[in-house]
């Protein structure tokens, strides 16, 4: 099981702050494709991956990161400094 955390507009589009999911996806990108097929709200949230960042077990990662042994994924927009 993987805990999925959604932040900012990702959470708003999906309508959930978090959920727990059983998946056979091999990578973050594979999981995203699986989620996009679930419902339109997921498709909208993950429509443009250039506007999205992911953390795998609280470490920034790429979408090709493997999911084997992963306990938590967090999806959020890019952070801005100021």
DRENDO-1510 file (C-alpha; in Angstrom, 1 decimal, always signed):
<recs>
REC; n; res; u; v; w
REC; 1; UNK; +0.0; +0.0; +0.0 .
REC; 2; UNK; +1.2; +3.5; -0.8 .
REC; 3; UNK; -0.1; +6.7; +0.9 .
REC; 4; UNK; -0.7; +9.4; -1.7 .
REC; 5; UNK; -0.7; +13.0; -0.5 .
REC; 6; UNK; -2.1; +15.8; -2.6 .
REC; 7; UNK; -1.2; +19.5; -2.0 .
REC; 8; UNK; -2.4; +22.9; -3.3 .
REC; 9; UNK; -4.4; +22.8; -6.6 .
REC; 10; UNK; -3.7; +19.1; -7.0 .
REC; 11; UNK; -5.7; +18.5; -3.8 .
REC; 12; UNK; -8.4; +20.9; -5.1 .
REC; 13; UNK; -8.8; +19.1; -8.4 .
REC; 14; UNK; -8.9; +15.6; -6.9 .
REC; 15; UNK; -11.0; +16.6; -4.0 .
REC; 16; UNK; -8.9; +14.7; -1.4 .
REC; 17; UNK; -5.9; +15.6; +0.7 .
REC; 18; UNK; -4.7; +12.0; +0.8 .
REC; 19; UNK; -5.6; +8.4; +0.0 .
REC; 20; UNK; -4.1; +4.9; +0.4 .
REC; 21; UNK; -3.8; +2.8; -2.7 .
REC; 22; UNK; -2.8; -0.7; -3.7 .
REC; 23; UNK; -1.0; -0.6; -7.1 .
REC; 24; UNK; +1.1; -2.8; -9.4 .
REC; 25; UNK; +2.7; +0.3; -11.0 .
REC; 26; UNK; +6.4; +0.1; -11.4 .
REC; 27; UNK; +7.2; +3.8; -11.5 .
REC; 28; UNK; +5.6; +7.1; -10.5 .
REC; 29; UNK; +4.7; +7.7; -14.1 .
REC; 30; UNK; +3.0; +4.4; -14.4 .
REC; 31; UNK; +1.0; +5.2; -11.2 .
REC; 32; UNK; +0.0; +8.5; -12.7 .
REC; 33; UNK; -1.3; +6.9; -15.8 .
REC; 34; UNK; -3.3; +4.5; -13.6 .
REC; 35; UNK; -4.8; +7.3; -11.6 .
REC; 36; UNK; -5.7; +9.3; -14.8 .
REC; 37; UNK; -7.8; +6.4; -16.0 .
REC; 38; UNK; -9.8; +6.3; -12.7 .
REC; 39; UNK; -11.8; +9.5; -13.1 .
REC; 40; UNK; -11.8; +12.8; -14.8 .
REC; 41; UNK; -10.7; +14.6; -11.7 .
REC; 42; UNK; -7.5; +12.7; -11.6 .
REC; 43; UNK; -7.0; +13.2; -15.4 .
REC; 44; UNK; -7.4; +17.0; -14.8 .
REC; 45; UNK; -4.9; +17.0; -11.8 .
REC; 46; UNK; -2.3; +15.1; -13.8 .
REC; 47; UNK; -2.9; +16.6; -17.2 .
REC; 48; UNK; +0.4; +18.6; -17.3 .
REC; 49; UNK; +3.3; +16.9; -15.5 .
REC; 50; UNK; +5.5; +20.0; -16.2 .
REC; 51; UNK; +3.4; +21.8; -13.6 .
REC; 52; UNK; +3.8; +19.0; -11.0 .
REC; 53; UNK; +6.5; +17.8; -8.7 .
REC; 54; UNK; +6.6; +14.5; -6.7 .
REC; 55; UNK; +8.3; +13.5; -3.5 .
REC; 56; UNK; +8.9; +9.8; -2.9 .
REC; 57; UNK; +9.2; +9.0; +0.8 .
REC; 58; UNK; +9.7; +12.7; +1.4 .
REC; 59; UNK; +12.6; +13.1; -1.1 .
REC; 60; UNK; +12.1; +15.0; -4.4 .
REC; 61; UNK; +12.1; +12.5; -7.3 .
REC; 62; UNK; +11.6; +12.2; -11.0 .
REC; 63; UNK; +8.5; +10.6; -12.5 .
REC; 64; UNK; +10.6; +7.6; -13.6 .
REC; 65; UNK; +11.4; +6.8; -10.0 .
REC; 66; UNK; +10.6; +3.2; -9.1 .
REC; 67; UNK; +7.8; +2.4; -6.6 .
REC; 68; UNK; +9.3; -0.8; -5.2 .
REC; 69; UNK; +9.3; -0.4; -1.4 .
REC; 70; UNK; +7.8; +3.1; -1.5 .
REC; 71; UNK; +5.5; +4.0; +1.4 .
REC; 72; UNK; +4.5; +7.6; +0.5 .
REC; 73; UNK; +4.1; +9.8; -2.6 .
REC; 74; UNK; +3.3; +13.5; -2.4 .
REC; 75; UNK; +2.2; +15.5; -5.4 .
REC; 76; UNK; +2.4; +19.3; -5.4 .
REC; 77; UNK; +3.0; +22.3; -7.8 .
REC; 78; UNK; +6.6; +23.6; -8.1 .
REC; 79; UNK; +7.7; +25.7; -5.1 .
REC; 80; UNK; +8.5; +29.4; -5.6 .
REC; 81; UNK; +11.0; +31.4; -3.7 .
REC; 82; UNK; +10.8; +34.9; -2.6 .
</recs>
